[in-house]
Structure formats: C-alpha cells, structure tokens
Amino acid sequence: MGRRRRSVMSEQLKYELAKDLGFYDTVQQEGWGGIKAKDAGNMVKRAIQLAEQAASKSQQP
C-alpha cells in the first residue's frame, strides 16, 4: 500500500516548468508518470533556481 506524498510545488508551477523545459506535451498525453527521470530532475533544479532568485530579490532593500 503506497502513500501519496503531498506536493510541494503547485500544479500550475509544475505545468509552467514542463512548458519551459519542453516536455509539456508528454505530461498532457501520458501524465506525470510519462516523463523521464532526467526531466523530473531538471524540473526540480529549475524550481530551486526560481525560489533562490525570489528569495534574493525579497532580501534586497
């Protein structure tokens, strides 16, 4: 019996990242399970970059 994890990223953010990284069509056709592990990793890396940029902007006076 598997447990579902609560998503940290919003669905909207995940779809935007998939569009930016070029695998949105795969997600539309096959769902999130259809993407490659490399694409998922790239999506997480990009989300971290965006979060770091937002944090640095919010800390500037």
Summary of the structure (lengths in Angstrom):
residues: 61
radius of gyration: 13.7
end to end distance: 49.5
largest distance: 49.5
contacts: 115
relative contact order: 0.12
helix: 72%
strand: 0%
